[in-house]
Amino acid sequence: MLHFRLFFDLLLTAECCSPEPLGMEDMTIADGQIRASSSTANAPAIEARLNNINGKWNPKSTDANPWIEVDLEKSTVVYGIITQGGLIDWYVKKYTVAYQKQPSTVYDHVSDGNGDIKVFVANTNIHTPVTNLFDESVAVMVVRIEPTSWSGGVGLRLELLGCRRH
């Protein structure tokens, strides 16, 4: 079964060579597919859509390890993430990415060329979107963004880049 799973992941990745937005900005990804460790009342996780001029995600200030995740509902090749700051002077400066290949409680992390958890450099202001591509694409069902450094507070809007199987 393991060999079949590895073959399937390689096949899925090989079929997808031109990453495109997966649907945060255009709302193809439904609100019910977006979850977070916590949210403030006026900045829920569902507002974390790239270029959303009316909202953003802010976790509670007491959340020591904030995260936001998107359930893609089926195996999807993900190549990277576009991030953007919040609407006030809060933005994420660095983050890691965790993922689930199938529904479970086990998360793996996107790694760098040495096999270490990759820390992505994100935003320097609230306006400019920043694109980070993974060293290797991953076929996943859930993608979790884990802010590790921020300015002011965690303020985040995002889009996932990848390829859906039809």
C-alpha positions as CSV (number, residue, x, y, z in Angstrom):
1,M,0.0,0.0,0.0
2,L,2.9,2.4,0.8
3,H,4.3,1.9,-2.7
4,F,0.9,2.7,-4.3
5,R,0.6,5.8,-2.1
6,L,4.0,7.1,-3.1
7,F,3.3,6.3,-6.8
8,F,-0.1,8.1,-6.5
9,D,1.6,11.2,-4.9
10,L,4.2,11.3,-7.7
11,L,1.5,10.9,-10.4
12,L,-0.6,13.6,-8.9
13,T,2.3,15.9,-8.7
14,A,3.5,15.2,-12.2
15,E,0.0,16.0,-13.7
16,C,0.2,19.5,-12.4
17,C,2.9,21.7,-13.8
18,S,1.3,25.2,-13.7
19,P,0.3,26.3,-10.2
20,E,-2.8,28.5,-10.0
21,P,-4.8,30.0,-7.1
22,L,-6.8,27.4,-5.3
23,G,-9.7,29.6,-4.3
24,M,-9.2,31.7,-1.2
25,E,-9.5,35.0,-3.0
26,D,-12.4,34.0,-5.4
27,M,-14.2,32.1,-2.6
28,T,-14.1,28.7,-4.4
29,I,-12.8,27.6,-1.0
30,A,-15.9,27.8,1.2
31,D,-16.0,29.5,4.6
32,G,-16.5,26.1,6.2
33,Q,-13.2,24.9,4.9
34,I,-11.2,27.5,6.8
35,R,-10.3,27.1,10.5
36,A,-8.0,28.7,13.0
37,S,-6.5,28.2,16.5
38,S,-8.5,31.3,17.6
39,S,-9.9,34.4,16.1
40,T,-11.0,37.8,17.3
41,A,-14.7,38.7,17.0
42,N,-14.0,41.3,14.2
43,A,-11.4,39.3,12.3
44,P,-12.5,35.6,11.9
45,A,-10.5,33.1,9.9
46,I,-13.0,33.2,7.0
47,E,-11.9,36.8,6.4
48,A,-8.3,35.7,5.6
49,R,-8.8,35.9,1.8
50,L,-6.1,37.5,-0.3
51,N,-7.0,41.1,-1.3
52,N,-10.1,41.1,1.0
53,I,-10.6,44.8,1.4
54,N,-13.1,44.3,4.3
55,G,-11.3,41.9,6.5
56,K,-8.4,39.8,7.6
57,W,-7.6,37.1,10.2
58,N,-6.4,38.0,13.6
59,P,-6.0,35.4,16.3
60,K,-6.6,36.3,19.9
61,S,-3.7,38.1,21.6
62,T,-3.6,35.3,24.2
63,D,-3.0,32.6,21.4
64,A,0.7,31.8,21.9
65,N,0.9,29.4,18.9
66,P,-1.6,30.8,16.3
67,W,-2.4,28.9,13.1
68,I,-4.9,29.0,10.3
69,E,-5.7,26.1,8.0
70,V,-7.6,25.3,4.9
71,D,-9.2,21.9,4.3
72,L,-9.0,21.3,0.5
73,E,-11.4,18.3,0.9
74,K,-9.5,16.1,-1.5
75,S,-5.9,15.5,-2.3
76,T,-4.6,18.6,-4.0
77,V,-1.1,19.5,-5.2
78,V,0.1,22.6,-3.4
79,Y,3.2,24.5,-4.6
80,G,3.1,27.6,-2.4
81,I,1.3,30.4,-0.6
82,I,0.7,34.1,-1.2
83,T,0.4,36.1,2.0
84,Q,-0.7,39.7,2.7
85,G,-0.9,41.6,5.9
86,G,-4.1,42.7,7.7
87,L,-5.9,46.0,7.3
88,I,-4.2,47.7,10.2
89,D,-0.4,47.8,10.8
90,W,-0.3,44.1,11.6
91,Y,1.3,41.6,9.4
92,V,3.1,38.2,9.5
93,K,6.9,38.4,8.9
94,K,7.7,34.7,9.1
95,Y,5.7,31.4,9.1
96,T,6.0,27.7,8.7
97,V,3.6,25.4,6.8
98,A,2.2,22.2,8.1
99,Y,0.0,19.8,6.1
100,Q,-2.0,16.6,6.3
101,K,-1.9,14.2,3.4
102,Q,-5.1,12.6,4.6
103,P,-7.5,13.3,7.4
104,S,-5.7,12.5,10.6
105,T,-4.2,14.2,13.6
106,V,-0.6,13.9,12.2
107,Y,0.8,17.0,10.5
108,D,4.1,17.1,8.6
109,H,5.9,20.3,7.8
110,V,7.2,21.7,4.5
111,S,11.0,21.3,4.7
112,D,14.0,22.9,3.2
113,G,16.7,21.2,1.2
114,N,18.3,19.9,4.4
115,G,15.1,18.3,5.7
116,D,14.6,21.0,8.4
117,I,11.3,22.8,8.8
118,K,11.3,25.6,6.4
119,V,10.7,29.1,7.7
120,F,9.2,31.3,5.0
121,V,9.9,35.1,4.9
122,A,6.6,36.8,4.5
123,N,5.4,40.4,4.6
124,T,7.1,43.7,5.3
125,N,3.8,45.8,5.2
126,I,0.1,45.2,5.0
127,H,-0.5,45.8,1.3
128,T,2.1,43.9,-0.8
129,P,1.3,40.3,-1.5
130,V,4.4,38.0,-1.1
131,T,4.6,34.7,-2.9
132,N,6.5,31.8,-1.4
133,L,6.9,28.6,-3.4
134,F,7.8,25.3,-1.7
135,D,11.1,23.5,-2.7
136,E,9.0,20.5,-3.6
137,S,5.2,20.5,-4.2
138,V,3.1,18.4,-1.8
139,A,-0.1,16.4,-2.4
140,V,-2.2,17.3,0.6
141,M,-5.8,17.6,2.0
142,V,-5.2,20.2,4.7
143,V,-2.7,23.2,4.7
144,R,-1.9,25.0,7.9
145,I,0.0,28.3,8.1
146,E,1.8,28.8,11.4
147,P,3.0,32.4,12.0
148,T,6.3,32.5,13.9
149,S,7.1,36.3,13.7
150,W,4.9,39.3,13.2
151,S,4.7,43.1,13.4
152,G,2.2,44.6,15.7
153,G,0.2,41.4,15.8
154,V,-0.8,38.6,13.5
155,G,-2.8,40.0,10.6
156,L,-3.1,37.7,7.6
157,R,-4.8,37.3,4.2
158,L,-3.7,34.5,2.0
159,E,-4.1,32.4,-1.2
160,L,-2.9,28.8,-1.8
161,L,-1.1,28.0,-5.1
162,G,-1.5,24.6,-6.6
163,C,-3.4,22.3,-8.9
164,R,-6.8,20.5,-8.4
165,R,-7.4,17.2,-10.0
166,H,-10.5,17.2,-12.1
